[in-house]
Amino acid sequence: MTFPWHLYLMAFIYTLAGINHFRNPRMYQKIIPDYLSNPKLLNVISGIAEIILGIALLIPVLSNYAAWGIIALLIAVFPTHIYMYQNPKARMGLPTWVLLLRMPLQLVLIYWAYLYT
């Protein structure tokens, strides 16, 4: 089975994003909503999930499951985008329009992953 370049791109993006959870954990912990406990652990879990799912996209027997996992992950982290929009401390200096744009972008990313289910 040959993989299209955009599947390689998706795998690269999620793997790199997962690695970044460990390179810059404070950035991710800062955007985890206050009502969720243990932001350090949640950062580690989401980082590991992104790395595993990114790699699994490239394994034919796992790629369908990985795509569903990415969809679930994108839904699970959606509250982070709302939190960033509502909480000035979590905005990372991003303008309001970028924070608003990130929310529908999640739908695009979900659709992109869905193409591989």
C-alpha positions as CSV (number, residue, x, y, z in Angstrom):
1,M,0.0,0.0,0.0
2,T,1.4,3.4,-0.9
3,F,0.6,6.4,1.2
4,P,-0.3,9.8,-0.3
5,W,2.1,12.6,0.6
6,H,-0.7,14.3,2.7
7,L,-0.8,11.3,5.0
8,Y,3.0,11.6,5.5
9,L,2.5,15.3,6.2
10,M,-0.2,14.5,8.8
11,A,1.9,11.9,10.5
12,F,4.9,14.3,10.6
13,I,2.7,17.2,12.0
14,Y,1.3,15.1,14.9
15,T,4.6,13.4,15.7
16,L,6.4,16.7,15.8
17,A,3.6,18.3,17.8
18,G,3.8,15.4,20.3
19,I,7.6,15.8,20.6
20,N,7.0,19.6,21.2
21,H,5.0,18.7,24.3
22,F,8.2,17.6,25.9
23,R,10.4,20.3,24.5
24,N,8.2,23.1,25.7
25,P,5.9,21.7,28.4
26,R,5.1,25.0,30.1
27,M,3.5,26.3,26.9
28,Y,1.1,23.4,26.8
29,Q,0.5,23.3,30.6
30,K,-0.4,27.0,30.5
31,I,-3.3,26.4,28.0
32,I,-4.9,23.5,29.9
33,P,-8.1,24.7,31.5
34,D,-8.0,25.3,35.2
35,Y,-10.9,23.0,35.8
36,L,-8.8,20.0,34.7
37,S,-6.4,18.7,37.3
38,N,-2.8,17.8,36.9
39,P,-1.8,19.8,33.7
40,K,1.7,18.2,33.8
41,L,0.2,14.7,33.4
42,L,-2.3,15.8,30.8
43,N,0.5,17.4,28.8
44,V,2.5,14.1,28.9
45,I,-0.5,12.0,28.0
46,S,-1.5,14.2,25.0
47,G,2.1,14.4,23.9
48,I,2.6,10.6,23.9
49,A,-0.8,10.2,22.2
50,E,0.2,12.5,19.4
51,I,3.6,10.8,18.9
52,I,2.0,7.3,18.9
53,L,-0.9,8.3,16.6
54,G,1.4,10.1,14.2
55,I,3.6,7.1,13.8
56,A,0.7,4.7,13.7
57,L,-0.8,6.6,10.7
58,L,2.1,5.2,8.7
59,I,1.5,1.6,9.7
60,P,-1.1,0.2,7.3
61,V,-2.7,-2.1,9.8
62,L,-3.0,0.7,12.3
63,S,-3.6,3.8,10.1
64,N,-7.5,3.6,10.3
65,Y,-7.3,3.3,14.1
66,A,-4.8,6.1,14.3
67,A,-7.0,8.4,12.3
68,W,-9.9,7.7,14.7
69,G,-7.6,8.3,17.6
70,I,-6.6,11.7,16.1
71,I,-10.3,12.6,15.8
72,A,-10.9,11.7,19.4
73,L,-7.8,13.6,20.5
74,L,-8.9,16.7,18.6
75,I,-12.3,16.6,20.2
76,A,-10.7,16.0,23.7
77,V,-8.4,19.0,23.4
78,F,-11.1,21.4,22.0
79,P,-11.8,22.9,25.4
80,T,-8.2,24.2,25.3
81,H,-9.1,26.5,22.4
82,I,-12.1,27.8,24.2
83,Y,-10.0,28.4,27.4
84,M,-7.3,30.2,25.4
85,Y,-10.0,32.5,23.9
86,Q,-11.6,33.2,27.3
87,N,-8.5,33.5,29.5
88,P,-6.0,36.3,28.7
89,K,-3.2,34.4,30.6
90,A,-3.5,31.4,28.2
91,R,-3.6,33.4,25.0
92,M,0.2,33.2,24.3
93,G,0.0,36.7,22.9
94,L,-2.2,35.6,20.0
95,P,-4.7,38.0,18.6
96,T,-8.4,37.3,19.2
97,W,-9.0,36.6,15.5
98,V,-6.4,33.8,15.5
99,L,-7.9,32.3,18.7
100,L,-11.3,32.3,17.0
101,L,-9.9,30.8,13.8
102,R,-8.4,27.9,15.7
103,M,-11.8,26.6,16.7
104,P,-13.2,25.9,13.2
105,L,-9.7,24.8,12.1
106,Q,-10.2,21.9,14.5
107,L,-13.1,20.8,12.3
108,V,-10.8,20.9,9.2
109,L,-8.3,18.8,11.1
110,I,-11.0,16.3,12.1
111,Y,-12.1,16.1,8.5
112,W,-8.5,15.6,7.3
113,A,-8.1,12.7,9.8
114,Y,-11.5,11.3,8.8
115,L,-10.3,10.9,5.2
116,Y,-8.1,8.0,6.5
117,T,-10.7,6.1,8.5
